[in-house]
């Protein structure tokens, strides 16, 4: 099992602070070290959905984010 890193997975996982990587390959490696194998596909889909619906590229909806209190990105926008 692998976790595919697209633009949403890359953006969200780095923004919220799950990983700290400059490339999609490094993001994948770091995510696969911390996400249990049985959850890789679920994590992939949840990160994509969060990126599409809440943590958007240009205008993230931080006021609607259920994990805002854990997010590293909030410190950059304040």
C-alpha positions in Angstrom: 0.0 0.0 0.0 1.2 3.5 -0.9 -0.2 7.0 -0.4 -0.4 8.9 -3.6 0.5 12.6 -3.2 -1.3 15.0 -5.4 -1.6 18.7 -5.1 -4.2 18.5 -2.4 -2.4 15.9 -0.3 0.8 17.9 -0.6 -0.7 21.2 0.3 -2.9 20.0 3.2 -0.3 17.7 4.9 2.4 20.4 4.8 0.0 23.2 5.8 -1.4 21.5 8.8 2.0 20.3 9.8 1.7 16.5 9.5 4.9 16.7 7.4 7.4 19.2 6.4 8.6 18.5 2.8 9.5 20.5 -0.3 8.5 17.8 -2.8 5.7 15.4 -3.4 8.2 12.5 -3.1 9.4 13.6 0.3 5.8 14.2 1.4 4.9 10.6 0.4 7.9 9.2 2.3 7.1 11.1 5.4 3.4 10.3 5.3 4.1 6.6 4.9 6.3 6.7 8.0 3.5 8.0 10.2 0.3 6.7 8.7 -0.4 3.0 9.5 -0.6 0.9 6.3 -4.2 0.0 6.8 -5.1 3.7 6.8 -3.1 4.9 3.8 -6.0 4.9 1.3 -8.4 6.5 3.8 -5.8 9.1 4.7 -5.3 9.9 1.1 -9.0 10.4 0.4 -9.5 12.5 3.6 -6.6 14.8 2.7 -7.9 15.3 -0.8 -11.5 16.0 0.4 -10.2 18.4 3.0 -8.1 20.2 0.4 -11.0 20.4 -2.0 -13.6 21.6 0.5 -11.9 23.4 3.3 -8.1 23.9 2.9 -8.3 25.4 -0.6 -5.2 26.7 -2.3 -6.1 30.4 -2.7 -8.8 31.0 0.0 -8.8 28.3 2.7 -11.9 28.2 4.8 -10.2 28.3 8.2 -13.4 29.4 9.9 -15.0 26.1 8.9 -12.1 23.9 9.6 -12.6 21.1 12.2 -8.9 20.8 12.8 -8.0 24.5 12.9 -6.8 24.2 16.5 -4.1 21.7 15.4 -3.1 23.5 12.2 0.3 25.1 11.7 -0.9 27.3 8.8 -3.1 29.4 11.2 0.1 30.9 12.6 1.1 32.1 9.2 -2.2 33.9 8.4 -2.7 35.7 11.6 
